[in-house]
């Protein structure tokens, strides 16, 4: 780590530095530009977007990890309207299903639910009204004492929990399944239940050109406003004096002066950067939230697996928690006629699947797909891609609000704005935009009051 000469000059009117070019970091920079500042964003990857980053398939950008919006995602829709690109938001009905006991079930409409044979008729009704009951809860704090398991059994009974929710919790959270917060789960139900049309069918939204296109449009607005976005730029260290960050040091050794720093990466990454400059207790707090990693295998197929967009897998012997056929939402013509399928698995980083090469992930997955879809043959696969990310899902346990670190860091001109602080909502583009813009406004106001930011 670099050490600072106490005789170094004081930085005045330097840019606000933002570590991380995901949607939180870009939104913070966008808001700072609106407030008259000229921020600088540091992104280690070659493209912006963070977990919504993309790659090219048949000349079209595609997310490395599946993404969509709900129709009630107000913060992303507000930003899209401000950018004047609302015509790029596409709304479509989707088909949701479940794979359970070696069979497929549609669960897109209330009628589908009434015909869901794995549950007794009475428990089908209990499952159906669960989202309605969840929307009647106004204060999530009353759920902080409960795990999702405890709350779901209380609300819908043992059978509904064991058939529907327990396999999904175990599939997503693995060893943490029985520790997940009821408050977090309640918000997931409430949000998804609010994205249905008048008939009860689910409607979702996508962005024409992919989420990367929106991230790049935000970047363009930042740069038009005088800010900068540096990709392929890893922040390696900080220059700190008198308890304040005065500079960002990148991997090539360049020092970038800063008046304020906003940190958006996962908390352990932030902990690595600030470790020499904070107390041991604070550093431990940054490492107190556990994160799951993710492996996402993307298949380009010459034919469809099914007519379902989102297939929940309630089978513990299948290694993925979801089979998401993206081209049952966005037309296959977008990708040269190929069908795009995501296979997603959240897992601890020491899990054997996370350690596999791309080729090994593919070979491992084929027999499982053939068991679920007996007609499937490897020859259907025109291409495949396996993407991994170490920090994708914070593990939200009971009393999570007590674990989340404050936005204001003990370094006096540093602010946290990470997905682990989004609570009781789940991390996602909509709330990343909300938190990023709020942070940008607050930082601009603080600097304006201190007269350390020269407004335009």
Order of alpha helices (4+ residues) and beta strands (2+ residues): beta-alpha-beta-beta-beta-beta-alpha-beta-beta-beta-alpha-alpha-alpha-alpha-alpha-beta-alpha-beta-beta-beta-beta-beta-alpha-alpha-beta-beta-beta-beta-alpha-alpha-beta-beta-alpha
